[in-house]
Amino acid sequence: MPKRSISIKRHRTSIALEKEFWDALDAAAEHRRVSLPSLIAEIDQSRLKAAPPPGLASALRVFVLKETQLSGVGDKAD
């Protein structure tokens, strides 16, 4: 599982995710015209509002899943 080191609010952290999740996060950042660290920082801020907050890797996976659902990928035809 590939790891990447990202700085969030001047704090360096390593995140391990499957390649497919990194690819989807890269695409989401590009689509939003923000850097990957900026997107991850935004997701990190959102996850901290939950009680108890999920781990960052889990929050990133859920973000990718929700993005996929919003885009209609995987929808079944009637």
C-alpha positions in Angstrom: 0.0 0.0 0.0 1.6 3.3 -1.1 2.3 5.9 1.6 2.6 9.6 1.0 3.8 12.3 3.4 1.5 15.3 3.5 1.7 18.5 5.6 -1.5 19.6 7.2 -1.3 22.9 9.1 2.4 22.6 9.3 2.2 19.1 10.7 3.8 16.3 8.6 1.8 13.1 8.5 2.1 9.8 6.5 -1.0 8.3 5.0 -1.2 4.8 3.5 -3.9 4.2 0.9 -4.4 1.9 -2.0 -3.2 3.2 -5.3 -6.8 3.5 -6.6 -7.7 5.9 -3.7 -4.6 8.0 -4.4 -5.5 8.2 -8.0 -9.1 9.2 -7.2 -7.9 11.9 -4.7 -5.4 13.3 -7.3 -8.3 13.5 -9.8 -10.6 15.2 -7.3 -7.9 17.8 -6.4 -7.3 18.4 -10.1 -11.1 18.7 -10.7 -11.3 21.3 -7.9 -8.2 23.1 -9.0 -6.5 22.7 -5.6 -3.4 20.9 -4.5 -3.7 17.4 -3.1 -2.5 18.7 0.4 -5.2 21.4 0.3 -7.9 18.8 -0.5 -6.7 16.5 2.2 -6.6 19.4 4.7 -10.2 20.2 3.8 -11.2 16.6 4.4 -9.3 16.5 7.6 -11.2 19.6 8.9 -14.5 17.9 8.1 -13.6 14.7 9.8 -12.7 16.4 13.0 -16.3 17.6 13.3 -17.5 14.0 13.9 -17.7 12.5 17.4 -15.5 10.5 17.6 -13.6 11.5 14.5 -12.6 8.7 12.1 -9.0 8.2 11.2 -7.7 10.3 8.3 -7.2 7.3 5.9 -10.8 6.2 6.6 -12.1 9.7 6.0 -10.2 9.9 2.7 -11.7 6.6 1.5 -15.2 7.7 2.5 -14.6 11.0 0.6 -13.7 9.0 -2.5 -16.7 6.8 -2.2 -19.0 9.8 -1.8 -17.4 11.5 -4.8 -17.9 8.3 -6.9 -21.6 8.1 -5.8 -22.2 11.8 -6.7 -20.7 11.4 -10.1 -23.1 8.5 -10.8 -20.3 6.0 -11.3 -21.6 2.5 -10.5 -25.2 3.4 -11.0 -27.3 0.5 -12.3 -29.5 1.0 -15.3 -33.1 0.1 -14.8 
